[in-house]
Amino acid sequence: MSEDTQRREELATQLAVVRERIRSACSTAGRSPDDVTLIAVTKTYPASDVALLLGLGVTDIGENRDQEAGPKVAAVRAAGLHPVFHFVGQLQTNKAGSVARYADVVQSVDRPRLVTALDRAAGYAERRLAVLLQVDLDDDADARARSGAADGRGGVAPSGVTALADRVAGADRLTLAGVMAVAPLTGDPRPAFERLAGIAERVRTIEPAARWISAGMSSDLEAAVAVGATHVRVGTAILGSRTPRR
Ligand SMILES: *Cc1c(COP(=O)(O)O)cnc(C)c1O
């Protein structure tokens, strides 16, 4: 068996397991699996894996670092493949120009300056970007926001979501599509995801079409689907564990 065939089978097997997990979680929640989009997060894995996944029916791809994503997206598109690309990582303002040229969705918008930078960059690129507000679900996020301290993982504190949503809604080139979050590092993810669902409802009072809730990863997608996630972002369960970056 060629290496490529072997990798394809490996990905097919793991993808089938993840799809079954989503189906089962939807069935438990009384939801249709069609209402949950699987985003394969391919960070650290090559463009060839992206191509194999698209061949297996994956439609949405996630990346978290501009430096890696830019060339990878270019390679995938050069091969005539056109998935929806989601940027899901922490984004420095000075990288907004680059990301706006290739991403379809930026899921990690968490501060006003980034909104301004992405809106301007999308204008230069003559594109529209869908945007999700990344929410910090840690218990002390609001207190930290008041003291001005950041935790390094990104996300706007729940108390800041409304102002940020207004800002995106007022931008020329950005479409506010919903909210995104990563569960806190410890504890049961479900209460955190429930809070996110409540915050999503608040965002919809500002932009009724902002229906996306991006939550759930390899270890906690069931908890996210149970409380209404529309998008799950799955890396290791499909592609295998990542070797740490240097
Ligand atoms: C890497 C990453 C994921 C996927 O995580 P896994 O645990 O590998 O499934 C999801 N969301 C974000 C923001 C990520 O950076």
The ligand as a Tripos MOL2 file, in Angstrom:
@<TRIPOS>MOLECULE
LIG
   15    15     1     0     0
SMALL
NO_CHARGES

@<TRIPOS>ATOM
      1 C1         -6.1040   23.1080   17.7120 C.3       1 LIG1
      2 C2         -7.4280   23.7360   17.9280 C.ar      1 LIG1
      3 C3         -8.5940   22.9690   17.8950 C.ar      1 LIG1
      4 C4         -8.5950   21.4600   17.7140 C.3       1 LIG1
      5 O1         -8.1730   20.8690   18.9140 O.3       1 LIG1
      6 P1         -8.1020   19.2730   19.0990 P.3       1 LIG1
      7 O2         -8.0550   19.0930   20.5700 O.co2     1 LIG1
      8 O3         -6.8600   18.8320   18.4110 O.co2     1 LIG1
      9 O4         -9.3140   18.7020   18.4890 O.co2     1 LIG1
     10 C5         -9.8030   23.6290   18.0620 C.ar      1 LIG1
     11 N1         -9.8600   24.9550   18.2630 N.ar      1 LIG1
     12 C6         -8.7560   25.7290   18.2930 C.ar      1 LIG1
     13 C7         -8.9080   27.1900   18.5180 C.3       1 LIG1
     14 C8         -7.5100   25.1450   18.1380 C.ar      1 LIG1
     15 O5         -6.4150   25.9120   18.1850 O.3       1 LIG1
@<TRIPOS>BOND
     1     1     2 1
     2     2     3 ar
     3     2    14 ar
     4     3     4 1
     5     3    10 ar
     6     4     5 1
     7     5     6 1
     8     6     7 2
     9     6     8 1
    10     6     9 1
    11    10    11 ar
    12    11    12 ar
    13    12    13 1
    14    12    14 ar
    15    14    15 1
@<TRIPOS>SUBSTRUCTURE
     1 LIG1         1 GROUP 0 **** ****
